[in-house]
Amino acid sequence: MIGDVEGRDDVVIPFAVEPLDLRGRIVRLGPAVDALIARHGYPEVVARVIGEAAALTALLGSALKFEGRFQLQTRTDGPIEMIVVDFDTPDRLRAFARFDAERVAQSVASGAGRAGSLIGHGHLAMTIDQGSTMSRYQGVVAMEGQSLEEAAHQYFRQSEQIPTRVRLAVAQEFGERGVRWRAGGLLAQFLPMSVERQRQADLDPGDAPEGARAGDDFSEDDAWTEAKALVDTVEDVELVDPAVSSETLLFRLFHERGVRVFEGLGLREGCNCSRDRIMAMLARFSKEDRRDMIADDGRIGVTCEFCSRRYDLAPEEVEAALGAS
């Protein structure tokens, strides 16, 4: 039962295929991801990467069962130097990217405009923050030119040791109201009762002696083999087509085995920046540093990287507020 979210955009829907011991979530982003992208005026290739990152974050963050934040962040040497996507429970997404416009243009001109090349080498961190009174959890994946899909597979293989398949897609929709961005994603995980059935092939032995190969004695569970094969049939257009609902796509994939669809979670784009948060940020700087922030017009200007909102502050107002805190 999915209630009034059925068929809508900006919704994450959990599902289960019990004969295959499969659990997962599917997300469809429309106005939320379009707002994330449009307010920054990103080049098309950067917009596509942001869309994939937003879909992946929605898939992972929506699994939180407590009040907190899930954050996906990359720091790399590629033309897209940094990506940050926050999912604040229960339903809020925000994102931004820092990039070198000249290097992005050069990459596109040279034909190296795929996501892995644009992100480059560095790391991807996924952080769960339950607030100041709780410890944070962080998983890190090395980025070595792979896509975000591939990085997600690597994370679940190394950190969670859960057989996982992820599909991400981004597209532009052309209509009467102009060009709008869409994104979609599917996450499927093999979660049988027996831990032994979750075994995966060992990682490549790297510089092991000649003839040593990973997985020589490994036999993957038949249910997971079937589930992966079904997920891999998903085409990008199916994840973003507004005429194909998430429910319809899940039925296409798993109707022979029987798929259960659960209540969906509506998502929204939104930033939690505020004047008080800006003041708290400025408090972390010394008085001398804050003095250096004063522009020629005698004001301190701070722009939120997520939503582009600009805060125009009088230096004496800042000092008075910080002195009283």
For each residue, the residues with C-beta under 8 A, 3 or more apart:
1: 262 263
2: 5 6 13 247 261 262 263 264
3: 6 263 264
4: 8
5: 2 8 11 13 263 264 265 266
6: 2 3 245 247 264
7: 245 246 247
8: 4 5 11 28 264 266
9: 28 29 30 31 32 182 242
10: 28 29 30 31 32 266 267 268
11: 5 8 27 28 246 264 265 266 267
12: 25 26 27 58 59 62 264 265 267
13: 2 5 25 26 27 246 247 250 261 262 264 265
14: 23 24 25 261 262 263 264
15: 23 24 25 26 250 254 259 260 261 262
16: 22 23 24 259 260 262
17: 20 21 22 227 254 257 258 259 260
18: 21 22 258 260
19: 223 257 258
20: 17 190 223 224 226 227 254 257
21: 17 18 190 191 192 193 197 223 224
22: 16 17 18 188 189 190 191 223 227 254
23: 14 15 16 188 189 191
24: 14 15 16 186 187 188 189
25: 12 13 14 15 59 62 63 186 187
26: 12 13 15 184 185 186 187 246 249 250
27: 11 12 13 55 58 59 62 183 184 185 186 246 267
28: 8 9 10 11 182 184 239 240 245 246
29: 9 10 32 33 51 54 55 58 182 183 184 267
30: 9 10 33 34 180 182 242
31: 9 10 34 35 180 269
32: 9 10 29 35 36 54 93 267 268 269
33: 29 30 36 37 50 51 54 55 93 170 181 182 183 269
34: 30 31 37 38 180 181 182
35: 31 32 38 39 269
36: 32 33 39 40 50 51 54 93 94 95 269
37: 33 34 40 42 47 50 51 181
38: 34 35 41 181
39: 35 36 307 308
40: 36 37 96 97 308
41: 38
42: 37 46 47 50 97 99
43: 46 47 99 101 104 105 108
44: 47 48 172
45: 48 49 104 107 108 113 118
46: 42 43 49 50 80 97 99 104 118
47: 37 42 43 44 50 51 170 181
48: 44 45 51 52 115 170
49: 45 46 52 53 80 83 97 115 118 119 148
50: 33 36 37 42 46 47 53 54 83 85 95 97
51: 29 33 36 37 47 48 54 55 170 181 182 183
52: 48 49 55 56 115 147 148 149 168 169 170 183 185
53: 49 50 56 57 72 74 83 85 95 148
54: 29 32 33 36 50 51 57 58 85 93 95 183
55: 27 29 33 51 52 58 59 168 169 170 183 184 185
56: 52 53 59 60 72 85 148 149 152 166 168 185
57: 53 54 60 61 70 71 72 85 86 87 93 95
58: 12 27 29 54 55 61 62 87 93 185 267
59: 12 25 27 55 56 62 63 166 185 186 187
60: 56 57 63 70 72 87 126 187
61: 57 58 64 69 70 87 89 93
62: 12 25 27 58 59 87 265 267
63: 25 59 60
64: 61 68 70 87 89 128
65:
66: 89 130
67: 89 90 130 131
68: 64 88 89 128 129 130 131 134
69: 61 86 87 88 89 127 128 129
70: 57 60 61 64 86 87 89 126 127 128 129
71: 57 84 85 86 87 125 126 127 129
72: 53 56 57 60 83 84 85 124 125 126
73: 82 83 84 85 124 125 126 127
74: 53 80 82 83 119 122 123 124 125 143
75: 81 82 122 123 125
76: 80 81 82 119 120 121 122 123 143
77: 81 120 121 122
78: 81 103 117 118 119 120 121 122
79: 99 100 103 104 106 107 118 120
80: 46 49 74 76 83 97 98 99 104 118 119 120
81: 75 76 77 78 98 99 100
82: 73 74 75 76 97 98
83: 49 50 53 72 73 74 80 95 96 97 119
84: 71 72 73 95 96 97 305 306
85: 50 53 54 56 57 71 72 73 93 94 95
86: 57 69 70 71 92 93 94 95 306
87: 57 58 60 61 62 64 69 70 71 92 93
88: 68 69 92 94 272
89: 61 64 66 67 68 69 70 92
90: 67 265
91: 265 266 267 268
92: 86 87 88 89 267 268 269 270 272
93: 32 33 36 54 57 58 61 85 86 87 267 268 269 270
94: 36 85 86 88 269 270 271 272 306 307
95: 36 50 53 54 57 83 84 85 86 306
96: 40 83 84 305 306
97: 40 42 46 49 50 80 82 83 84
98: 80 81 82 305
99: 42 43 46 79 80 81 103 104 118
100: 79 81 103 104
101: 43 104 105
102: 105 106
103: 78 79 99 100 106 107
104: 43 45 46 79 80 99 100 101 107 108 118
105: 43 101 102 108 109
106: 79 102 103 109 110
107: 45 79 103 104 110 112 113 117 118
108: 43 45 104 105 111 112 113
109: 105 106
110: 106 107
111: 108
112: 107 108 117 118
113: 45 107 108 117 118
114: 117 118 147
115: 48 49 52 118 119 147 148
116: 119 145 146 147 150
117: 78 107 112 113 114 120 145
118: 45 46 49 78 79 80 99 104 107 112 113 114 115
119: 49 74 76 78 80 83 115 116 122 143 145 148
120: 76 77 78 79 80 117 143 145
121: 76 77 78 142 143 144 145
122: 74 75 76 77 78 119 142 143
123: 74 75 76 140 141 142 143
124: 72 73 74 140 141 143 148 151 155
125: 71 72 73 74 75 138 139 140 141
126: 60 70 71 72 73 138 139 140 141 155
127: 69 70 71 73 136 137 138
128: 64 68 69 70 136 137 138
129: 68 69 70 71 134 136
130: 66 67 68 133 134 135 136
131: 67 68 134
132:
133: 130
134: 68 129 130 131
135: 130
136: 127 128 129 130
137: 127 128
138: 125 126 127 128
139: 125 126 155 159 160
140: 123 124 125 126
141: 123 124 125 126 151 154 155 158 159
142: 121 122 123 154
143: 74 76 119 120 121 122 123 124 146 151
144: 121
145: 116 117 119 120 121
146: 116 143 150 151 154
147: 52 114 115 116 150 151
148: 49 52 53 56 115 119 124 151 152 168
149: 52 56 152 153 166 167 168
150: 116 146 147 153 154
151: 124 141 143 146 147 148 154 155
152: 56 148 149 155 156 164 166 187
153: 149 150 156 157 164 165 166
154: 141 142 146 150 151 157 158
155: 124 126 139 141 151 152 158 159 160
156: 152 153 159 160 161 162 163 164 189
157: 153 154 160 161 164 200 203
158: 141 154 155 161 203
159: 139 141 155 156
160: 139 155 156 157 164
161: 156 157 158 198 200
162: 156 189 190 191 198
163: 156 189 190 198 200 224 228
164: 152 153 156 157 160 187 188 189 190
165: 153 186 187 188 189 227 228 231 232
166: 56 59 149 152 153 185 186 187 188
167: 149 185 186 231 234 239
168: 52 55 56 148 149 183 184 185 239
169: 52 55 183 184 185 236 237 239 240
170: 33 47 48 51 52 55 181 182 183 184 240
171: 181 182 183 236 237 240
172: 44 179 180 181 182
173: 179 180 181 182 240 242
174: 178 179
175: 178 180
176:
177: 180
178: 174 175
179: 172 173 174
180: 30 31 34 172 173 175 177
181: 33 34 37 38 47 51 170 171 172 173
182: 9 28 29 30 33 34 51 170 171 172 173 240 242
183: 27 29 33 51 52 54 55 168 169 170 171 239 240
184: 26 27 28 29 55 168 169 170 238 239 240
185: 26 27 52 55 56 58 59 166 167 168 169 239
186: 24 25 26 27 59 165 166 167 231 234 239 249
187: 24 25 26 59 60 152 164 165 166
188: 22 23 24 164 165 166 227 228 231
189: 22 23 24 156 162 163 164 165
190: 20 21 22 162 163 164 197 198 221 223 224 227
191: 21 22 23 162 198
192: 21 197 198 221 223
193: 21
194: 197 198
195: 198
196: 199
197: 21 190 192 194 221 223 224
198: 161 162 163 190 191 192 194 195 221
199: 196 218 220 221
200: 157 161 163 218 220
201: 214 215 218 220
202: 205 214 215 218
203: 157 158 214
204: 214
205: 202 208 212 213 214
206:
207:
208: 205 212
209: 212
210:
211:
212: 205 208 209
213: 205 216
214: 201 202 203 204 205 218
215: 201 202 218
216: 213
217:
218: 199 200 201 202 214 215
219:
220: 199 200 201 224 225
221: 190 192 197 198 199 224 225
222: 225 226
223: 19 20 21 22 190 192 197 226 227
224: 20 21 163 190 197 220 221 227 228
225: 220 221 222 228 229
226: 20 222 223 229 230
227: 17 20 22 165 188 190 223 224 230 231
228: 163 165 188 224 225 231 232
229: 225 226 232 233
230: 226 227 233 253 254
231: 165 167 186 188 227 228 234 253
232: 165 228 229
233: 229 230 253
234: 167 186 231 238 239 249 253
235: 238 239
236: 169 171 239 240
237: 169 171 240 241
238: 184 234 235 241 244 249 252
239: 28 167 168 169 183 184 185 186 234 235 236 249
240: 28 169 170 171 173 182 183 184 236 237
241: 237 238 244
242: 9 30 173 182
243:
244: 238 241 248 249
245: 6 7 28 248 249
246: 7 11 13 26 27 28 249 250 264
247: 2 6 7 13 250 251 261
248: 244 245 251 252
249: 26 186 234 238 239 244 245 246 252 253
250: 13 15 26 246 247 253 254 259 261
251: 247 248 254 255 259
252: 238 248 249 255
253: 230 231 233 234 249 250 259
254: 15 17 20 22 230 250 251 257 258 259
255: 251 252 258 259
256:
257: 17 19 20 254
258: 17 18 19 254 255
259: 15 16 17 250 251 253 254 255
260: 15 16 17 18
261: 2 13 14 15 247 250
262: 1 2 13 14 15 16
263: 1 2 3 5 14
264: 2 3 5 6 8 11 12 13 14 246
265: 5 11 12 13 62 90 91
266: 5 8 10 11 91
267: 10 11 12 27 29 32 58 62 91 92 93
268: 10 32 91 92 93
269: 31 32 33 35 36 92 93 94
270: 92 93 94
271: 94 304 306 307 309
272: 88 92 94 277
273: 277 278 304 306 307 309
274: 277 278
275: 278 279 311
276: 279 280
277: 272 273 274 280 281
278: 273 274 275 281 282 302 304 311 313
279: 275 276 282 283 318 321 322 325
280: 276 277 283 284
281: 277 278 284 302
282: 278 279 285 290 293 300 302 318 322
283: 279 280 322 325
284: 280 281
285: 282 289 290 293
286: 289 290
287: 290 291 319
288: 291 292
289: 285 286 292 293
290: 282 285 286 287 293 294 300 315 318 319
291: 287 288 294 315
292: 288 289
293: 282 285 289 290 300
294: 290 291 298 299 300 315
295: 298 299 300 301
296:
297:
298: 294 295 314 315
299: 294 295 312 313 314 315
300: 282 290 293 294 295 312 313 314 315 318
301: 295 310 311 312 313
302: 278 281 282 310 311 313
303: 308 309 310 311
304: 271 273 278 307 308 309 310 311
305: 84 96 98 308
306: 84 86 94 95 96 271 273
307: 39 94 271 273 304
308: 39 40 303 304 305
309: 271 273 303 304
310: 301 302 303 304
311: 275 278 301 302 303 304
312: 299 300 301
313: 278 299 300 301 302 317 318
314: 298 299 300 317 318
315: 290 291 294 298 299 300 318 319
316: 319 320
317: 313 314 320 321
318: 279 282 290 300 313 314 315 321 322
319: 287 290 315 316 322 323
320: 316 317 323 324
321: 279 317 318 324 325
322: 279 282 283 318 319 325
323: 319 320
324: 320 321
325: 279 283 321 322
